[in-house]
Structure formats: structure tokens, C-alpha cells
């Protein structure tokens, strides 16, 4: 998700994660139900510091922060509001 999710909206990211989970299950690979990028990669202390700096607390914004700070290169991010 980190490599592919950046330019997509929250709803599309959720659909991608669901599709990937189903494909993983179909291959017989154990996977947690309803796991998502935020649950797996979020550092709650870091997220709280973003919130204290008045950054939004919605899932899309937190995922964008995870992608920005977890990427080794320049992630492609598109603001769906514009």
C-alpha cells in the first residue's frame, strides 16, 4: 500500500486493501481480517504529535503522513480536495 496508495482517495484505498486481502486469502496465505495500513504502520505517539500540530486526524491524513515519513524516495501524493 505504501508504494501504490498515495495518489488515491480514502475510499479507493479501502477498496484496494480489501481486494488485496481477498487475493492473499485465495492464495492460502494467512491474513488478518480487516487489517489496514494505518493499523499496521501507525505509531500512535507520532500521530498524536501531528494532531498537536493541528494536522487533521482522519484516516486519509494519517495514512498520507505514514506514506510521507515511511517512504525512502519522493512519494506521489494528490490532494483529492483540489
Phi and psi in radians as a Rosetta constraint file:
Dihedral C 1 N 2 CA 2 C 2 CIRCULARHARMONIC -1.049 0.35
Dihedral N 2 CA 2 C 2 N 3 CIRCULARHARMONIC -0.659 0.35
Dihedral C 2 N 3 CA 3 C 3 CIRCULARHARMONIC -1.377 0.35
Dihedral N 3 CA 3 C 3 N 4 CIRCULARHARMONIC -0.505 0.35
Dihedral C 3 N 4 CA 4 C 4 CIRCULARHARMONIC -1.982 0.35
Dihedral N 4 CA 4 C 4 N 5 CIRCULARHARMONIC -0.316 0.35
Dihedral C 4 N 5 CA 5 C 5 CIRCULARHARMONIC -1.439 0.35
Dihedral N 5 CA 5 C 5 N 6 CIRCULARHARMONIC -0.332 0.35
Dihedral C 5 N 6 CA 6 C 6 CIRCULARHARMONIC -0.884 0.35
Dihedral N 6 CA 6 C 6 N 7 CIRCULARHARMONIC -0.868 0.35
Dihedral C 6 N 7 CA 7 C 7 CIRCULARHARMONIC -1.431 0.35
Dihedral N 7 CA 7 C 7 N 8 CIRCULARHARMONIC 0.108 0.35
Dihedral C 7 N 8 CA 8 C 8 CIRCULARHARMONIC -1.853 0.35
Dihedral N 8 CA 8 C 8 N 9 CIRCULARHARMONIC 2.774 0.35
Dihedral C 8 N 9 CA 9 C 9 CIRCULARHARMONIC -1.288 0.35
Dihedral N 9 CA 9 C 9 N 10 CIRCULARHARMONIC 2.927 0.35
Dihedral C 9 N 10 CA 10 C 10 CIRCULARHARMONIC -1.046 0.35
Dihedral N 10 CA 10 C 10 N 11 CIRCULARHARMONIC -0.761 0.35
Dihedral C 10 N 11 CA 11 C 11 CIRCULARHARMONIC -1.123 0.35
Dihedral N 11 CA 11 C 11 N 12 CIRCULARHARMONIC -0.699 0.35
Dihedral C 11 N 12 CA 12 C 12 CIRCULARHARMONIC -1.210 0.35
Dihedral N 12 CA 12 C 12 N 13 CIRCULARHARMONIC -0.659 0.35
Dihedral C 12 N 13 CA 13 C 13 CIRCULARHARMONIC -1.079 0.35
Dihedral N 13 CA 13 C 13 N 14 CIRCULARHARMONIC -0.733 0.35
Dihedral C 13 N 14 CA 14 C 14 CIRCULARHARMONIC -1.076 0.35
Dihedral N 14 CA 14 C 14 N 15 CIRCULARHARMONIC -0.731 0.35
Dihedral C 14 N 15 CA 15 C 15 CIRCULARHARMONIC -1.132 0.35
Dihedral N 15 CA 15 C 15 N 16 CIRCULARHARMONIC -0.716 0.35
Dihedral C 15 N 16 CA 16 C 16 CIRCULARHARMONIC -1.066 0.35
Dihedral N 16 CA 16 C 16 N 17 CIRCULARHARMONIC -0.820 0.35
Dihedral C 16 N 17 CA 17 C 17 CIRCULARHARMONIC -1.057 0.35
Dihedral N 17 CA 17 C 17 N 18 CIRCULARHARMONIC -0.737 0.35
Dihedral C 17 N 18 CA 18 C 18 CIRCULARHARMONIC -1.117 0.35
Dihedral N 18 CA 18 C 18 N 19 CIRCULARHARMONIC -0.743 0.35
Dihedral C 18 N 19 CA 19 C 19 CIRCULARHARMONIC -1.129 0.35
Dihedral N 19 CA 19 C 19 N 20 CIRCULARHARMONIC -0.742 0.35
Dihedral C 19 N 20 CA 20 C 20 CIRCULARHARMONIC -1.141 0.35
Dihedral N 20 CA 20 C 20 N 21 CIRCULARHARMONIC -0.703 0.35
Dihedral C 20 N 21 CA 21 C 21 CIRCULARHARMONIC -1.039 0.35
Dihedral N 21 CA 21 C 21 N 22 CIRCULARHARMONIC -0.777 0.35
Dihedral C 21 N 22 CA 22 C 22 CIRCULARHARMONIC -1.111 0.35
Dihedral N 22 CA 22 C 22 N 23 CIRCULARHARMONIC -0.705 0.35
Dihedral C 22 N 23 CA 23 C 23 CIRCULARHARMONIC -1.139 0.35
Dihedral N 23 CA 23 C 23 N 24 CIRCULARHARMONIC -0.744 0.35
Dihedral C 23 N 24 CA 24 C 24 CIRCULARHARMONIC -1.064 0.35
Dihedral N 24 CA 24 C 24 N 25 CIRCULARHARMONIC -0.777 0.35
Dihedral C 24 N 25 CA 25 C 25 CIRCULARHARMONIC -1.107 0.35
Dihedral N 25 CA 25 C 25 N 26 CIRCULARHARMONIC -0.677 0.35
Dihedral C 25 N 26 CA 26 C 26 CIRCULARHARMONIC -1.148 0.35
Dihedral N 26 CA 26 C 26 N 27 CIRCULARHARMONIC -0.403 0.35
Dihedral C 26 N 27 CA 27 C 27 CIRCULARHARMONIC -1.517 0.35
Dihedral N 27 CA 27 C 27 N 28 CIRCULARHARMONIC 0.013 0.35
Dihedral C 27 N 28 CA 28 C 28 CIRCULARHARMONIC 1.410 0.35
Dihedral N 28 CA 28 C 28 N 29 CIRCULARHARMONIC 0.281 0.35
Dihedral C 28 N 29 CA 29 C 29 CIRCULARHARMONIC -1.610 0.35
Dihedral N 29 CA 29 C 29 N 30 CIRCULARHARMONIC 2.209 0.35
Dihedral C 29 N 30 CA 30 C 30 CIRCULARHARMONIC -1.085 0.35
Dihedral N 30 CA 30 C 30 N 31 CIRCULARHARMONIC 2.400 0.35
Dihedral C 30 N 31 CA 31 C 31 CIRCULARHARMONIC -2.557 0.35
Dihedral N 31 CA 31 C 31 N 32 CIRCULARHARMONIC 2.471 0.35
Dihedral C 31 N 32 CA 32 C 32 CIRCULARHARMONIC -1.249 0.35
Dihedral N 32 CA 32 C 32 N 33 CIRCULARHARMONIC 2.385 0.35
Dihedral C 32 N 33 CA 33 C 33 CIRCULARHARMONIC -1.182 0.35
Dihedral N 33 CA 33 C 33 N 34 CIRCULARHARMONIC 2.428 0.35
Dihedral C 33 N 34 CA 34 C 34 CIRCULARHARMONIC 1.049 0.35
Dihedral N 34 CA 34 C 34 N 35 CIRCULARHARMONIC 0.351 0.35
Dihedral C 34 N 35 CA 35 C 35 CIRCULARHARMONIC -1.286 0.35
Dihedral N 35 CA 35 C 35 N 36 CIRCULARHARMONIC 2.527 0.35
Dihedral C 35 N 36 CA 36 C 36 CIRCULARHARMONIC -2.409 0.35
Dihedral N 36 CA 36 C 36 N 37 CIRCULARHARMONIC 3.019 0.35
Dihedral C 36 N 37 CA 37 C 37 CIRCULARHARMONIC -1.041 0.35
Dihedral N 37 CA 37 C 37 N 38 CIRCULARHARMONIC -0.739 0.35
Dihedral C 37 N 38 CA 38 C 38 CIRCULARHARMONIC -1.075 0.35
Dihedral N 38 CA 38 C 38 N 39 CIRCULARHARMONIC -0.833 0.35
Dihedral C 38 N 39 CA 39 C 39 CIRCULARHARMONIC -1.079 0.35
Dihedral N 39 CA 39 C 39 N 40 CIRCULARHARMONIC -0.656 0.35
Dihedral C 39 N 40 CA 40 C 40 CIRCULARHARMONIC -1.367 0.35
Dihedral N 40 CA 40 C 40 N 41 CIRCULARHARMONIC -0.690 0.35
Dihedral C 40 N 41 CA 41 C 41 CIRCULARHARMONIC -1.931 0.35
Dihedral N 41 CA 41 C 41 N 42 CIRCULARHARMONIC -0.140 0.35
Dihedral C 41 N 42 CA 42 C 42 CIRCULARHARMONIC -1.218 0.35
Dihedral N 42 CA 42 C 42 N 43 CIRCULARHARMONIC 2.391 0.35
Dihedral C 42 N 43 CA 43 C 43 CIRCULARHARMONIC -1.843 0.35
Dihedral N 43 CA 43 C 43 N 44 CIRCULARHARMONIC 1.840 0.35
Dihedral C 43 N 44 CA 44 C 44 CIRCULARHARMONIC -0.980 0.35
Dihedral N 44 CA 44 C 44 N 45 CIRCULARHARMONIC -0.571 0.35
Dihedral C 44 N 45 CA 45 C 45 CIRCULARHARMONIC -1.148 0.35
Dihedral N 45 CA 45 C 45 N 46 CIRCULARHARMONIC -0.768 0.35
Dihedral C 45 N 46 CA 46 C 46 CIRCULARHARMONIC -1.134 0.35
Dihedral N 46 CA 46 C 46 N 47 CIRCULARHARMONIC -0.760 0.35
Dihedral C 46 N 47 CA 47 C 47 CIRCULARHARMONIC -1.051 0.35
Dihedral N 47 CA 47 C 47 N 48 CIRCULARHARMONIC -0.730 0.35
Dihedral C 47 N 48 CA 48 C 48 CIRCULARHARMONIC -1.095 0.35
Dihedral N 48 CA 48 C 48 N 49 CIRCULARHARMONIC -0.635 0.35
Dihedral C 48 N 49 CA 49 C 49 CIRCULARHARMONIC -1.180 0.35
Dihedral N 49 CA 49 C 49 N 50 CIRCULARHARMONIC -0.608 0.35
Dihedral C 49 N 50 CA 50 C 50 CIRCULARHARMONIC -1.119 0.35
Dihedral N 50 CA 50 C 50 N 51 CIRCULARHARMONIC -0.749 0.35
Dihedral C 50 N 51 CA 51 C 51 CIRCULARHARMONIC -1.137 0.35
Dihedral N 51 CA 51 C 51 N 52 CIRCULARHARMONIC -0.664 0.35
Dihedral C 51 N 52 CA 52 C 52 CIRCULARHARMONIC -1.127 0.35
Dihedral N 52 CA 52 C 52 N 53 CIRCULARHARMONIC -0.450 0.35
Dihedral C 52 N 53 CA 53 C 53 CIRCULARHARMONIC -1.556 0.35
Dihedral N 53 CA 53 C 53 N 54 CIRCULARHARMONIC 0.266 0.35
Dihedral C 53 N 54 CA 54 C 54 CIRCULARHARMONIC 1.229 0.35
Dihedral N 54 CA 54 C 54 N 55 CIRCULARHARMONIC 0.392 0.35
Dihedral C 54 N 55 CA 55 C 55 CIRCULARHARMONIC -1.443 0.35
Dihedral N 55 CA 55 C 55 N 56 CIRCULARHARMONIC 2.633 0.35
Dihedral C 55 N 56 CA 56 C 56 CIRCULARHARMONIC -1.048 0.35
Dihedral N 56 CA 56 C 56 N 57 CIRCULARHARMONIC 2.694 0.35
Dihedral C 56 N 57 CA 57 C 57 CIRCULARHARMONIC -1.886 0.35
Dihedral N 57 CA 57 C 57 N 58 CIRCULARHARMONIC 0.193 0.35
Dihedral C 57 N 58 CA 58 C 58 CIRCULARHARMONIC -1.370 0.35
Dihedral N 58 CA 58 C 58 N 59 CIRCULARHARMONIC 2.807 0.35
Dihedral C 58 N 59 CA 59 C 59 CIRCULARHARMONIC -1.018 0.35
Dihedral N 59 CA 59 C 59 N 60 CIRCULARHARMONIC -0.732 0.35
Dihedral C 59 N 60 CA 60 C 60 CIRCULARHARMONIC -1.069 0.35
Dihedral N 60 CA 60 C 60 N 61 CIRCULARHARMONIC -0.780 0.35
Dihedral C 60 N 61 CA 61 C 61 CIRCULARHARMONIC -1.143 0.35
Dihedral N 61 CA 61 C 61 N 62 CIRCULARHARMONIC -0.704 0.35
Dihedral C 61 N 62 CA 62 C 62 CIRCULARHARMONIC -1.156 0.35
Dihedral N 62 CA 62 C 62 N 63 CIRCULARHARMONIC -0.753 0.35
Dihedral C 62 N 63 CA 63 C 63 CIRCULARHARMONIC -1.075 0.35
Dihedral N 63 CA 63 C 63 N 64 CIRCULARHARMONIC -0.705 0.35
Dihedral C 63 N 64 CA 64 C 64 CIRCULARHARMONIC -1.075 0.35
Dihedral N 64 CA 64 C 64 N 65 CIRCULARHARMONIC -0.726 0.35
Dihedral C 64 N 65 CA 65 C 65 CIRCULARHARMONIC -1.095 0.35
Dihedral N 65 CA 65 C 65 N 66 CIRCULARHARMONIC -0.736 0.35
Dihedral C 65 N 66 CA 66 C 66 CIRCULARHARMONIC -1.063 0.35
Dihedral N 66 CA 66 C 66 N 67 CIRCULARHARMONIC -0.765 0.35
Dihedral C 66 N 67 CA 67 C 67 CIRCULARHARMONIC -1.137 0.35
Dihedral N 67 CA 67 C 67 N 68 CIRCULARHARMONIC -0.793 0.35
Dihedral C 67 N 68 CA 68 C 68 CIRCULARHARMONIC -1.063 0.35
Dihedral N 68 CA 68 C 68 N 69 CIRCULARHARMONIC -0.822 0.35
Dihedral C 68 N 69 CA 69 C 69 CIRCULARHARMONIC -1.486 0.35
Dihedral N 69 CA 69 C 69 N 70 CIRCULARHARMONIC -0.248 0.35
Dihedral C 69 N 70 CA 70 C 70 CIRCULARHARMONIC -1.722 0.35
Dihedral N 70 CA 70 C 70 N 71 CIRCULARHARMONIC -0.095 0.35
Dihedral C 70 N 71 CA 71 C 71 CIRCULARHARMONIC -1.530 0.35
Dihedral N 71 CA 71 C 71 N 72 CIRCULARHARMONIC 2.480 0.35
Dihedral C 71 N 72 CA 72 C 72 CIRCULARHARMONIC -1.519 0.35
Dihedral N 72 CA 72 C 72 N 73 CIRCULARHARMONIC -0.367 0.35
Dihedral C 72 N 73 CA 73 C 73 CIRCULARHARMONIC -2.047 0.35
Dihedral N 73 CA 73 C 73 N 74 CIRCULARHARMONIC -2.742 0.35
Dihedral C 73 N 74 CA 74 C 74 CIRCULARHARMONIC -1.668 0.35
Dihedral N 74 CA 74 C 74 N 75 CIRCULARHARMONIC 1.833 0.35
Dihedral C 74 N 75 CA 75 C 75 CIRCULARHARMONIC -1.260 0.35
Dihedral N 75 CA 75 C 75 N 76 CIRCULARHARMONIC 2.572 0.35
Dihedral C 75 N 76 CA 76 C 76 CIRCULARHARMONIC -1.495 0.35
Dihedral N 76 CA 76 C 76 N 77 CIRCULARHARMONIC 2.039 0.35
Dihedral C 76 N 77 CA 77 C 77 CIRCULARHARMONIC -2.181 0.35
Dihedral N 77 CA 77 C 77 N 78 CIRCULARHARMONIC 2.311 0.35
Dihedral C 77 N 78 CA 78 C 78 CIRCULARHARMONIC -2.140 0.35
Dihedral N 78 CA 78 C 78 N 79 CIRCULARHARMONIC 2.227 0.35
Dihedral C 78 N 79 CA 79 C 79 CIRCULARHARMONIC -1.396 0.35
Dihedral N 79 CA 79 C 79 N 80 CIRCULARHARMONIC 1.944 0.35
Dihedral C 79 N 80 CA 80 C 80 CIRCULARHARMONIC -1.198 0.35
Dihedral N 80 CA 80 C 80 N 81 CIRCULARHARMONIC -0.161 0.35
Dihedral C 80 N 81 CA 81 C 81 CIRCULARHARMONIC -1.356 0.35
Dihedral N 81 CA 81 C 81 N 82 CIRCULARHARMONIC -0.333 0.35
